[in-house]
Each structure stands twice: as C-alpha cells, then as structure tokens.
Amino acid sequence: MFASEVLVAQNIGFAILATIMVIGALRVVTTSNVVHAALWLVVVLAGAAAQYILLAAEFVAITQVLVYIGAVMVLFLFGTMLTRARIGAESDLNNKNWFFGIPVALALFVAMAIALDSGFGSQKMPADAAVATTQEISDQIFGPYLLPFWALSFVLLAAVVGAIVLARRD
Amino acid sequence: MNLAALLSADLPYWVQSLLRVVGGLVAVLLPAGTIVYLFLFKMMSFMQSRLGPMEAGPQGSMQLFAEVGKWLQKEDIYPARADKFIFKLAPLIVLASTFLLVVVVPFGPDALFTDFETGVFYALAVSSVSVLGILIAGWSSANKYSLLGGLRAAGQLIAYELPMVLAVVGVVIQAGTMNLQQIVVAQNGGSMFGFSSLGNPYVITQFVGFIVFMIAVQAELTQTPFDMPIAESELVSGYMTEYSGFRFLIFFIGEFATAGVFSMIASILFLGGWAVPFSWFGWTTIDSIDNWMNIVGPLILFTKMIVIVFFIMWIRFSYPRFREDQLQKFAWKVLIPVSLANIMVTAILKVAF
C-alpha cells in the first residue's frame, strides 16, 4: 500500500539526473577552461530536458533540446571560439568578486523554494496524470494566453531589430 | 510460428530491447553502407568515366569491408596540443545524434521503434545536436583550419536549420499532426479531388516545401555545393583534418547514415513513407492494414530513400561549391522568405477548404 504511492523508478531516475545536473552546474563555475564550462552547461541543460521527460512534458523537453542545446549553446561556443578559447587551463577566468555569486544563488534558491511551496504546498502530482498533448499546449497558447504570447513576440522582434542596429556599420 | 504471430506475441522486455538495438543498428548502418558503395564508389566513378573499386569481391562489392578493416587497424593519433577528451568525444556526439534521429522513423504499420506524438519536432531537435559535435571537433583539434571548418559548419547548419523547420511546418499544417506515423496515414489514406488511387502525397501540394526541405538537407549534410566546412582547397579537410583511423570512420559513417535517415524522413514527409495508397488494398485506417506491410513497408521506404539520396548525390557530384557569403545570403534572403510564404499560403488554403 505504501509502495504503490511512491513512484520508485521515477524517484531513482530523478535522483540520478539531479546528481548529474548538480555536478555539472558546479563544474560550470569551477572548471578552468571556457569551452569546458560551456560543455558542462550542455550537460545541465540536457539534464533539465530529461527531467521534463520524467514529468511527461515531452513538448517542453524537445523545445529545451532544440532551443538551448541546438541553438543557444552552439551560439555560445561559436562566440567564445571566435574571440577567446584557448586549449588548456586559463588563469584569468575568475575575477576577485566571484564570491558575491554565492549569496545571489542562495537568495534565488530560497525565493524559488518559497514560491513553489506557497504555490503547491503538499499537493501531489497524481501518479496516473494525463500527459498534456502538444495540441492542448497550443490551444492554451493561442487561446487564453494569446496576449502574453503576442507581447513576448514583440519583445523578441525588438531584440532582433536592436541586434541588427548594433551590428550594422553604416 | 510464422512472422505475424511472432510480431504480435508478447516478448519479454529484454528481447524487445535487444530487437530494438539490433533494428537501430541495421537502420543506421545498412543505408550508410548502401549509400557509400552504390553512390560514392560506383555512381561517382561512372560519372567520371572510371570503374571505381573492382578488386575486392565481384564488382568491388566487398570494398566497404576492406575500407572499414583498414580504418580500424590504423594507429589512434591525436595532435600533441589537442584537448584529448573532447577530441575523442566529438565524433561520438555526431554519431549519437544520428542514432537518436532514427528512433522516430516508422518503417511499417507496427514496425517502429516508438510512436512519438511530436515525432517531426523531435527529429529536428536531435538533428541539431550534431552541430555541437562538429563545433567541438574543430576546436579541440588545436588546428586553425579545423577551427575555421568547425565555425563554418556551425554557421551553416544553424542558417539552414530554419528553412528546414519552416518547410516542415507546411506539411504539419496540412496533415494536422506532428506524428510521423499519422503523417504517413494522412497521405496514403487521403485523396486528391476525390481521386484516391494515388493517395495524396504531399510532394504535390507541398512542392515548394519539398524543394526548400531538400536544399536544406543538402546543406545540413554538408554535401557539395554546401561543403564549405570541409572545403579541401581552402581548409585541408575542415573540422575532420586531424581525425584519422576509427574516429574518422565514425565521422564518415555519421555523415552517410545521416544522409540516409534524413532521406527517410523526407520520403515520410513528402512521398508517403512506407505505405502504398490505402485504396489499392481496400484499407481504411492504420489498424486495417495487413501484417505483411511490416515486411514490405521497410523495403518501400528503403527504395524511396535510395531515390532521394540519388538526387542528393547527383547534385553533389555535379556542382562546384558556393562561396561563404553566397551560402548565408541564400539561406536568409531566399529560402526563409520562400518557406514563410509557403506556410502562409498553406494555412490560408487549410482554413479555406
């Protein structure tokens, strides 16, 4: 009766993925090479995609892979390789104010933990929850959430135009 | 026990997993070997008025095994200043993306690895992972030519991924689903103006999308005229310069296996995939399809794949390569506007009819 309420396989899967993600995240900030840091970030983002799969949110997971691994990280690497990406350890990656990052990270963690706790409390996801289909997601985006979607589109458009204005030299 | 009973029998989990692994290996390696022998060895030789490999086996048909044996025997060399771990990792990422890609390809009514609801989207997402492998292959080689090749490859693959995604959107709008199996059913169960003996292959209604998709595939596979990343007259061999032995073999297999898988996806999206028009045998839905299609279906898909790869290779052997700026202009100023117009027209017609 107890075992039927606990999703054993999912919890083990979550633990493995979470461990990989935490190790990856720590290596992002401790490794001494920019490209290695970017590749550890890929590990973290892929772990997040795997967590979405575990939550039966396949559309979000695939979007994560397409956008973050396929585009954002490639552009990251592209940028660093064009400008400064030596092979081997670099000594000047950390500046002397690096420890200010720790309280910021902790504050962010606490804020998100409080938000999640007050939002869901002890509510549990039902074990046989229906998988949200892509169709339902698109019905939501183009129905009740149409206005925020448009607003986001305009923000992105403005960003694109701004990037072109900054990059043009005439 | 006949095959139909075998397919419908409840197999233990480990047998299913073993069958899936073997099936995946066959689905990746068989097209790659066929493409290399048939097109790279024989068709290219024929077009250049020479015989190609003739010694190993009849008509040189065992040449592939000789080549693989040669590559496997070679010494494992890497540059002294290379980033060794990443240097070794890079070809595996490229090959892994090919194996991930084949997972969603349906080969028959029941002959599939997984019936993924968002199959097309998944295929486009995992195919973009190979860029990462190519980029770090170029960087970790500690070679200026390799780095330039990797950067060119990344710029090219990102630029041509957009028209590819946008070309597929037309098909998705018309079929009303992103599931590759459902797209096959929608084409072969459909009809054109009440005339159903050909089904409704989207190559007719989505002809613009098909052309854009095939150009983008040519560029994604870095086949000539889009082979600036490995342009031998400028960059030695691009990101592959420092690779030899079995690591080069992995890149090589990855390149042609991806050509095969992309051609399978193209034939599923635009040519009706594994199926024949359902009206030929009086089928109506996917459940009413006879079991023998699980054997014939993969052969049909394989034939369509060979036809598409023939065109890819024909163009590869016929044209000189673009210049880097022409390549980028072509993607951003021609292909993307054309595919956006295609999406708009498709959406308007979908609503109108």
Boltz contact constraints between the chains, C-beta under 6 A:
constraints:
  - contact:
      token1: [A, 58]
      token2: [B, 118]
      max_distance: 6.0
  - contact:
      token1: [A, 59]
      token2: [B, 118]
      max_distance: 6.0
  - contact:
      token1: [A, 62]
      token2: [B, 118]
      max_distance: 6.0
  - contact:
      token1: [A, 62]
      token2: [B, 121]
      max_distance: 6.0
  - contact:
      token1: [A, 62]
      token2: [B, 122]
      max_distance: 6.0
  - contact:
      token1: [A, 62]
      token2: [B, 125]
      max_distance: 6.0
  - contact:
      token1: [A, 65]
      token2: [B, 125]
      max_distance: 6.0
  - contact:
      token1: [A, 66]
      token2: [B, 125]
      max_distance: 6.0
  - contact:
      token1: [A, 69]
      token2: [B, 129]
      max_distance: 6.0
  - contact:
      token1: [A, 70]
      token2: [B, 128]
      max_distance: 6.0
  - contact:
      token1: [A, 74]
      token2: [B, 131]
      max_distance: 6.0
  - contact:
      token1: [A, 74]
      token2: [B, 154]
      max_distance: 6.0
  - contact:
      token1: [A, 77]
      token2: [B, 135]
      max_distance: 6.0
  - contact:
      token1: [A, 78]
      token2: [B, 154]
      max_distance: 6.0
  - contact:
      token1: [A, 81]
      token2: [B, 139]
      max_distance: 6.0
  - contact:
      token1: [A, 87]
      token2: [B, 83]
      max_distance: 6.0
  - contact:
      token1: [A, 87]
      token2: [B, 142]
      max_distance: 6.0
  - contact:
      token1: [A, 134]
      token2: [B, 118]
      max_distance: 6.0
